[in-house]
Amino acid sequence: MRSAAPATRPASAPLVPASSWLIFAGWIGAAAVLHLVPVVQHGFIQPWTQWNSALAAWGLRLFGLDAGVAGRLLYLETGSVDVRTGCNGIVALLILSAAMVAFPVAWRRRVIGVALGAVGIFGLNAFRLATLVWIVLHFPSQAELFHIQVWQTVIALLSFVLFMVWGHFALGLEVSPSPARPRAACRERMKR
């Protein structure tokens, strides 16, 4: 009876180069510092939050609710929701963009991915805000559950899905890839 030889990993480039991990960590670190800078707060984060609140109010008005926005406040006749920096989608965008920037494909594809990711996160978060307001109005006892547990999980999962879909196309993979794709062909696509 022969014993099977132990499987060994061929000597090749790692699946994720060390430089990608460094870029990811650097992007996250820089974003953590930059988001505290007043110019970034006033020039990007506050407008993003205000536009996100405005889009959520517009969505609520489509469904017959008298919603308005004043800065980052999303309000109805019965009260208001203050959209703060933990609830505006910026953290999800920063993590998604860090993963895309660190991904080993051509820079043009990374930039397109970050731009499309920003649009996706923006829209998803506006939908999240509108549904949270609706939940506060109709099921106030469930608001905390949806705000903290349900929607944070959904945003994280959908950000991951956005990354995976983008990565699939960034690598130039076919919609139905063959089951045995040679590693060399994958590496060649990553260089594009």
Summary of the structure (lengths in Angstrom):
residues: 192
radius of gyration: 21.2
end to end distance: 47.6
largest distance: 79.6
contacts: 502
relative contact order: 0.11
helix: 66%
strand: 6%
